[in-house]
Amino acid sequence: MKKIVFLVLGLVIGFFFGEVLRRQKMACLQILEEKEARRKATNAKYEREWQKELANMPFDERMDYELFEATMPLDNWMPYEGDDNAET
């Protein structure tokens, strides 16, 4: 009888600690989701402001910028990992 009581008590305590850890994990995930939502909202705000500024630019400047943006691939902005002088 004592073994069954301790087994049930151990299971209850295990479920309790499992629930505590799950709630902590969910709280951390909620915080991360809130940060991500704020980041996306901020980026969207800056993008809207930039589009307004771009629309107010003179046609020549706007076309120059759009050509520049179109010719710049995104991977050019990544830092180069090799050594330029490795061959010399």
PyMOL commands that set and color helices and strands:
alter all, ss='L'
color gray80, all
select helices_A, chain A and resi 2-56+59-71+74-77
alter helices_A, ss='H'
color red, helices_A
deselect
rebuild
show_as cartoon
